[in-house]
Amino acid sequence: MRWLISLALAQQLKAAGLEWTPAGLDFFAVPDRSMDERVFVITDMTVLMETVHGQAAITFHGVAEWALDYVMMAEVVWLPTETQLRNCLERRLTSQRQPVLRLSSTADGYCCEIEQDGQLLSFESFGASESYGQALLYLLKEATG
């Protein structure tokens, strides 16, 4: 799915403190369980948000392929879409006097430009989502310093 970020970048974003409040049609992965290549989606039919033993969990219903009833939120990694990443960037950049967020196509993919403390920063990648994700990762790391 070219409009989703890579699992590696998603894991870096999670480690840097990107928070996720799961909602319908959000995509996620379950790493380190021999399912790294599978992308799951929260839907009203088979993958739901529930509480299991007092903790937030993603539960699977009607899935006969493997014996996975639920997985704890701490074990999954959100795979935000291009729109979700852009929205996260916009929220983080509102503290700037004149926020700058631009996406342009390049010969090799896309370039996301942001302005942070008066400095124009560029993040290039093969996909728009990955470019936005790299810019967001930079901002998250800067915030935690």
Secondary structure by P-SEA (a helix, b strand, c coil): ccccccaaaaaaaaaacccccccccbbbbbcccccccbbbbbccccbbbbbcccbbbbbbcccccccccccccccccccccaaaaaaaaaaaaccccbbbbbbbbccccbbbbbbcccbbbbbbcccaaaaaaaaaaaaaaaaac
